[in-house]
Amino acid sequence: MLNYIFLFYLATTVTEKKNRQNLIHLVFLVSILLSITGIYQFIKGSVVAGTMVNTNILAGYLAMAIPATTGFILSFSSSINREFVKSHLFYLVGWLLMVACLFLTKSPGAIIGVVLGICVIVYFKQGKQVFIKFRYIFVVTAVAVVVLLLLKLRQLQVFDRLVWWWGTLKMVYQRPLIGVGLGGFETAYARYKLTGLNPSYPYNYFLQLAAEMGVVGLGAFLWFLFTVWKQIKFLFKDFNFFSFEVGVLGSIVAILSNNVIDYSLHIPANAILFWVLLGLLVTGKNSLEFSRKGGISVVPRQRLGKTNKLLLTGAIAFSIVGMAVGITRLSVANRHYQLGKRIFHIGNLENLVKVEKDDLEKAGFEYGRAINLDPLNSWYHHGLAGIYLARYWREGYLSYLDEAIIESREAAERMPYYGLFYANLSHLYKIKKDYKKAILYMESAIACDRQNSDYRQRIRELTERMRNGLDAENN
C-alpha cells in the first residue's frame, strides 16, 4: 500500500503537461500490445488474457486505458472531421483494437465501466445537451447493458459472487473496525463461507478493503477519493474547455465502477496504473486553471502546494491507519496465543498432556481468536491442532481428528520448510491408520531436516506397519 501511495505522490510531481501526456502515450502503447496479444489469443482459441493472469485483469487494465486514451485523442482537436481522422489514424486504430479486445474478454463489469467513463468524457466535451440530442442512442445503450446483466444473472458464477459478498459482509460484521488484516481475506474467509468454494477475492474491491482493513480503512480510502474529487470538481465550471485530464477522470470512474463487481485493483499492474492516473488527475488541476486564464500550461515549480499538501496528508493518514491496524492486530493475536499457551502448552502433537475439558475450551478459544486476527501465523494453527487432537483423545470423535489435520495443514502451508509440522501431519495420519499419507508427510519432514535421525526411524516404523497391514489383508 505504501508503494502505491508513493507512486501517487510521484505522479503529482509530474508538472509539465508534455510529460503527463507522454505517460498517457506510454499507457496507450502498452495497451495496444496487450490488445494485439489478446486478439491473437482469441484467433488461436485461447483465453483472452494478453500477458495478464486472466481475462478479468486484462479487462480491468483496458477499462482504465480506453477512457484515458479517448480523452487524449479528443484533446488534439475541438472537432472530429476527415482531416482529424487522417492525421490521427494510428491513435484511432489503436483505440479500436483496445475496444475490440475489451469485448473479447467478455467482462461485463469492465464494459459497463468503460461505458460510464466514456459518458463522463462526452459530458465534459459536449455538455448535457448531447444526452438530450442523442437520447435514443443512450436509451438503446442502457437497455443493452441491462440485457447483458440479466444474461449474466442466469450464470452460476453470478450466484457464487453473491454468496461471496454475503460471506464477506459477515466478516465485516464480525470485525467491523480493524478487519482481518491486509492480505488475510483468503485465509479468514474459510470461517465465514456459505458454500464449499473459497475464493482468493470476493469480487468487490470495496468489500474486500472493508473486510481486511475494517470500516476505518474503507472510510480512509473513500475520504481520500473525496479529497481528490474536491480538487478536480473545477472541471464542472467550464464546458468550453477540454483537456486529456478529463479522459483520466473517465478512467477513474470506469475502474471504480468495474471493481464493484471485480477485484482488478488488487492486482499490482492495475493498482499501479490507477494510482498514477489519480496523481496525474490531481496535477492537471493547476494546468487547466492556468490554461483557462490564457497563461502557460506548465505548473510553477512549487513541489508542495496547498493541493498536494492536503492530498499527501490524506495519503500518509491512510497509510498510517493501515499500519496501525496491522500492528494492533498482530499484537492482540500474540496476546491471545500466549494466553492459550499458558493453559495448554504444546511441544508436538505426539506428547500431549492431559488437560481438563474446561481448560481445553478456554485454550481453544484463545487460539481461535489468535487465528482470526492473524491467520497467516503457523504456530497459531499448530496450537489449535493440538486442542483438537486432545479433544479427540478425550472424547473419541473422529471429527476432532479431521479438524486437527486441517489446522496442521494450514501450519505446514505457511511454513513449508519446517519439518515439525509435516511430522505432526504424519502422526495424525498414523492415528487414522492411513500409513501411505503418513509416510508421504514424513518424507517431507525428512526433506526439511535431513539430519534428524528420529524422523528416519519413524518412517521405517511406518513402512513396516504398512507392510504388515498389507500382509494381514492378503492372508
ZABA-969020 format. One line per field, with one value per residue (C-alpha): residue in three letters; x negated, y negated, z. Coordinates in steps of 0.02 Angstrom, whole numbers. Layout:
<nodes>
code <- [ala_...]
xx <- [X_...]
yy <- [Y_...]
zz <- [Z_...]
</nodes>
This chain:
<nodes>
code <- [met_leu_asn_tyr_ile_phe_leu_phe_tyr_leu_ala_thr_thr_val_thr_glu_lys_lys_asn_arg_gln_asn_leu_ile_his_leu_val_phe_leu_val_ser_ile_leu_leu_ser_ile_thr_gly_ile_tyr_gln_phe_ile_lys_gly_ser_val_val_ala_gly_thr_met_val_asn_thr_asn_ile_leu_ala_gly_tyr_leu_ala_met_ala_ile_pro_ala_thr_thr_gly_phe_ile_leu_ser_phe_ser_ser_ser_ile_asn_arg_glu_phe_val_lys_ser_his_leu_phe_tyr_leu_val_gly_trp_leu_leu_met_val_ala_cys_leu_phe_leu_thr_lys_ser_pro_gly_ala_ile_ile_gly_val_val_leu_gly_ile_cys_val_ile_val_tyr_phe_lys_gln_gly_lys_gln_val_phe_ile_lys_phe_arg_tyr_ile_phe_val_val_thr_ala_val_ala_val_val_val_leu_leu_leu_leu_lys_leu_arg_gln_leu_gln_val_phe_asp_arg_leu_val_trp_trp_trp_gly_thr_leu_lys_met_val_tyr_gln_arg_pro_leu_ile_gly_val_gly_leu_gly_gly_phe_glu_thr_ala_tyr_ala_arg_tyr_lys_leu_thr_gly_leu_asn_pro_ser_tyr_pro_tyr_asn_tyr_phe_leu_gln_leu_ala_ala_glu_met_gly_val_val_gly_leu_gly_ala_phe_leu_trp_phe_leu_phe_thr_val_trp_lys_gln_ile_lys_phe_leu_phe_lys_asp_phe_asn_phe_phe_ser_phe_glu_val_gly_val_leu_gly_ser_ile_val_ala_ile_leu_ser_asn_asn_val_ile_asp_tyr_ser_leu_his_ile_pro_ala_asn_ala_ile_leu_phe_trp_val_leu_leu_gly_leu_leu_val_thr_gly_lys_asn_ser_leu_glu_phe_ser_arg_lys_gly_gly_ile_ser_val_val_pro_arg_gln_arg_leu_gly_lys_thr_asn_lys_leu_leu_leu_thr_gly_ala_ile_ala_phe_ser_ile_val_gly_met_ala_val_gly_ile_thr_arg_leu_ser_val_ala_asn_arg_his_tyr_gln_leu_gly_lys_arg_ile_phe_his_ile_gly_asn_leu_glu_asn_leu_val_lys_val_glu_lys_asp_asp_leu_glu_lys_ala_gly_phe_glu_tyr_gly_arg_ala_ile_asn_leu_asp_pro_leu_asn_ser_trp_tyr_his_his_gly_leu_ala_gly_ile_tyr_leu_ala_arg_tyr_trp_arg_glu_gly_tyr_leu_ser_tyr_leu_asp_glu_ala_ile_ile_glu_ser_arg_glu_ala_ala_glu_arg_met_pro_tyr_tyr_gly_leu_phe_tyr_ala_asn_leu_ser_his_leu_tyr_lys_ile_lys_lys_asp_tyr_lys_lys_ala_ile_leu_tyr_met_glu_ser_ala_ile_ala_cys_asp_arg_gln_asn_ser_asp_tyr_arg_gln_arg_ile_arg_glu_leu_thr_glu_arg_met_arg_asn_gly_leu_asp_ala_glu_asn_asn]
xx <- [0_-141_-217_-55_-44_-224_-184_-34_-144_-274_-138_-83_-259_-250_-211_-239_-90_-201_-271_-97_-42_-195_-139_34_-51_-152_6_83_-62_-63_125_107_-21_92_241_148_92_270_344_212_258_441_399_299_442_352_411_405_288_146_-6_105_157_339_468_536_366_338_514_477_319_411_552_427_332_480_558_385_334_507_481_303_362_505_388_298_442_608_697_685_678_595_433_430_453_312_188_228_260_133_219_392_339_255_413_520_402_420_610_615_504_610_767_673_636_825_806_972_903_761_876_1004_864_794_968_985_811_849_1011_910_796_942_1023_871_841_1017_1115_1278_1364_1284_1379_1541_1497_1446_1563_1621_1442_1412_1577_1529_1359_1439_1559_1412_1320_1474_1495_1311_1332_1489_1400_1258_1379_1426_1249_1187_1037_1154_1236_1063_1016_1174_1131_952_1017_1130_988_879_1014_1015_827_853_992_880_729_802_663_495_540_441_280_211_192_286_452_422_374_503_646_643_726_868_902_1077_1025_877_794_654_607_448_551_735_752_787_638_730_798_626_550_681_650_461_444_615_730_588_480_626_676_497_493_663_611_454_557_674_525_465_640_641_481_544_726_673_698_884_862_823_886_796_629_572_409_344_362_549_507_409_562_661_531_551_741_725_608_701_866_785_720_893_907_725_554_434_373_297_179_15_14_187_162_2_91_239_133_27_183_254_94_99_279_236_82_186_288_159_125_308_329_178_239_411_328_229_66_-62_-16_-161_-132_-251_-390_-308_-327_-206_-65_95_174_27_5_186_178_10_79_225_109_-1_151_218_50_34_208_162_0_82_219_92_-20_128_196_28_4_178_161_-2_78_218_89_-13_144_184_7_20_173_117_-63_-106_-280_-225_-67_-141_-166_-6_25_191_298_470_611_642_459_464_612_528_365_459_549_385_301_456_453_269_303_446_332_177_224_51_-41_-83_-105_73_138_17_87_267_222_160_325_423_310_326_514_507_413_531_699_660_747_659_716_591_452_503_501_326_268_343_256_91_102_131_-25_-129_-69_-127_-297_-332_-514_-484_-492_-395_-230_-250_-297_-137_-34_-120_-74_108_124_39_179_304_203_179_-2_-26_6_-88_-242_-219_-219_-363_-464_-426_-485_-649_-671_-662_-777_-893_-997_-851_-876_-709_-616_-710_-670_-487_-473_-547_-415_-277_-340_-342_-166_-100_-186_-113_59_48_-12_134_257_182_192]
yy <- [0_-121_-89_-142_-300_-339_-316_-431_-566_-545_-567_-730_-798_-775_-958_-986_-949_-869_-744_-698_-670_-560_-450_-430_-394_-255_-180_-188_-92_41_63_87_226_309_294_368_513_538_536_661_774_764_813_962_1015_975_874_687_630_542_557_548_694_697_602_500_424_380_306_201_130_89_10_-121_-136_-163_-318_-394_-373_-433_-596_-603_-586_-711_-840_-855_-949_-1032_-940_-772_-778_-688_-785_-738_-554_-557_-643_-533_-367_-273_-326_-285_-111_-77_-134_-16_128_94_87_248_338_274_352_514_528_536_445_356_254_182_149_58_-39_-97_-150_-256_-326_-374_-456_-564_-616_-655_-756_-867_-876_-921_-961_-883_-936_-790_-668_-753_-763_-580_-515_-367_-305_-316_-228_-86_-75_-70_67_167_151_211_359_401_401_508_635_639_664_831_895_990_876_730_831_876_692_651_790_724_548_612_708_553_448_574_546_358_380_487_372_201_86_163_308_468_383_341_497_604_619_789_875_790_817_1005_972_870_955_1016_1145_1257_1127_1025_880_778_620_578_494_325_214_107_256_336_173_166_349_330_154_131_-16_-126_-76_-85_-255_-319_-263_-342_-501_-505_-489_-626_-738_-710_-748_-914_-960_-920_-974_-1136_-1037_-1069_-1256_-1271_-1154_-1255_-1192_-1013_-927_-749_-752_-730_-563_-518_-560_-442_-306_-327_-316_-161_-62_-106_-53_107_150_150_325_368_367_298_157_289_338_237_198_119_39_-48_-122_-176_-273_-352_-410_-477_-577_-644_-697_-799_-877_-927_-1048_-1186_-1160_-1180_-1334_-1418_-1375_-1448_-1611_-1615_-1580_-1445_-1262_-1223_-1218_-1330_-1232_-1227_-1048_-1051_-1173_-1177_-1041_-922_-952_-906_-751_-697_-716_-605_-477_-473_-461_-315_-226_-257_-188_-31_-6_-42_83_215_189_189_350_438_380_434_600_638_596_723_852_829_846_1008_1075_1041_1152_1286_1288_1396_1454_1576_1674_1839_1786_1704_1677_1718_1564_1534_1507_1328_1286_1359_1250_1095_1131_1171_1004_909_999_969_784_776_859_740_592_663_812_820_872_1058_1075_1020_1159_1281_1237_1260_1428_1485_1435_1537_1688_1678_1672_1823_1924_1865_1884_2003_1909_1928_1754_1682_1782_1714_1536_1566_1621_1465_1349_1442_1423_1237_1228_1325_1219_1060_1131_1257_1284_1327_1515_1521_1478_1618_1737_1687_1723_1892_1931_1882_1995_2133_2119_2135_2287_2203_2257_2205_2021_2038_2095_1957_1820_1899_1894_1708_1688_1777_1665_1514_1588_1720_1731_1786_1970_1981_1944_2083_2205_2160_2181_2355_2396_2329_2430_2587_2556_2529_2689_2787_2717_2769_2942_2960_2912_3039_3177]
zz <- [0_42_-130_-214_-109_-155_-341_-321_-247_-383_-514_-432_-458_-648_-675_-862_-974_-1106_-980_-921_-1100_-1128_-983_-1062_-1228_-1144_-1070_-1245_-1323_-1186_-1207_-1394_-1367_-1239_-1356_-1505_-1395_-1333_-1509_-1567_-1420_-1470_-1650_-1586_-1474_-1311_-1161_-1199_-1059_-1150_-1039_-883_-773_-831_-933_-787_-751_-934_-943_-788_-868_-1030_-929_-872_-1036_-1154_-1070_-1040_-1222_-1278_-1187_-1251_-1433_-1414_-1338_-1505_-1587_-1544_-1686_-1771_-1961_-2106_-2083_-1899_-1941_-2070_-1956_-1806_-1892_-1784_-1622_-1689_-1749_-1581_-1490_-1595_-1556_-1370_-1381_-1483_-1357_-1212_-1288_-1321_-1134_-1107_-941_-907_-763_-869_-1017_-910_-825_-993_-1049_-892_-917_-1097_-1039_-920_-1062_-1179_-1040_-1021_-1209_-1266_-1108_-1051_-1212_-1303_-1193_-1242_-1427_-1438_-1303_-1409_-1430_-1244_-1208_-1325_-1241_-1069_-1124_-1196_-1030_-933_-1052_-1030_-841_-850_-958_-833_-689_-764_-747_-594_-566_-528_-390_-325_-314_-218_-95_-79_-47_90_169_160_241_383_402_408_536_648_631_588_647_601_486_466_405_234_128_254_161_79_241_352_229_261_429_354_188_147_16_-19_-130_-51_-168_-161_-186_-152_-323_-244_-207_-79_17_24_84_223_267_276_349_428_404_462_313_190_261_241_59_19_108_3_-156_-94_-62_-239_-303_-210_-300_-475_-466_-553_-713_-697_-710_-896_-1032_-1167_-1109_-1135_-1089_-1085_-895_-923_-1003_-846_-743_-855_-819_-631_-647_-758_-645_-484_-566_-627_-455_-380_-457_-483_-399_-531_-417_-303_-446_-442_-630_-620_-449_-507_-659_-551_-426_-563_-657_-494_-467_-646_-622_-468_-551_-701_-595_-598_-783_-828_-719_-798_-974_-941_-891_-1052_-963_-990_-969_-856_-671_-571_-490_-320_-265_-119_-147_-45_-151_-141_45_78_-31_38_214_164_87_241_355_252_263_450_479_381_477_645_609_558_709_828_756_769_948_1005_912_1001_1167_1137_1083_1240_1347_1257_1286_1472_1480_1359_1300_1151_1104_971_938_997_1177_1234_1417_1498_1522_1594_1471_1528_1503_1328_1284_1354_1264_1103_1115_1135_989_882_921_878_709_671_700_614_504_424_583_578_765_799_686_768_938_883_803_973_1052_926_949_1138_1121_1006_1136_1271_1181_1038_897_728_677_802_719_549_617_688_515_435_557_540_351_373_480_354_208_294_346_208_259_442_469_633_550_422_562_653_498_482_663_635_482_581_707_565_504_336_326_145_185_349_253_123_256_349_188_179_358_316_163_279_412_340_499_607_646_737_575_485_624_619_431_447_578_466_318_425_487_312_253_399_362_180_231_352_213_93_223]
</nodes>
